[in-house]
Amino acid sequence: MSLPSDPSTRNSYALALLRIGVGILFLIFAQYKVLGTTFTLHGGFQFWINKFLEGGAYPFMAPILRGFVLPHSTIIAFLVAYGELAIGLALVLGVMVRSASFCGLIFMLTLLFSSDYPGAGAPFWQYFGASLSHSVFALCFAAFLFGRADSVWSVAAVRKNLASGSGDENQ
């Protein structure tokens, strides 16, 4: 397969490749949570929340984690597991990409503030360094939300091509 020389079309393919890659990562994140019970029913989720509370939550998030998340941990664990699965499937297949990206962005911001606090005395730059595991995904989701990440290599693109009768196999 050769890519078109038009820069905007090449950008569409690059964004689609990134979308599919992030989707695959989310499917990997979701698979052990959905296919097993350790995360959802046997304390895995609670383990991570307690670990965040020990040394990674921003001060304004600690009361939320203690007062809301931990008391409802089983329901939220299932929401996380199946949310990751839904985001991953939507991104890989290219369906409801903007909705999935909005949810993914909110999810990444929640994780960032729950687990990436470098400490009150940390230099400003360390806030960004500590957040890389979540801020990079947040930026990807923002790009998918505002860009046309589903314009190629997606169910939406295939449906559009079938409706228009073009049948371009690259999309």
Buried (B, 14 or more C-beta within 10 A) or exposed (E): EEEEEEEEBEEBBEBBEBBBEBBEBBBEBBBEBBEEEEBBEEBBBBEBBBEBBEEBBBEEBBEBBBEEBBEEBEEBBBBBBBBBBBBBBBBBBBBBBBEBBBBBBEBBBBBBBBBBBBEEEEEEEEBEEBBEEBBEBBEBBBBBBEBBBBBBBBBBBBEBBEEEEEEEEEB
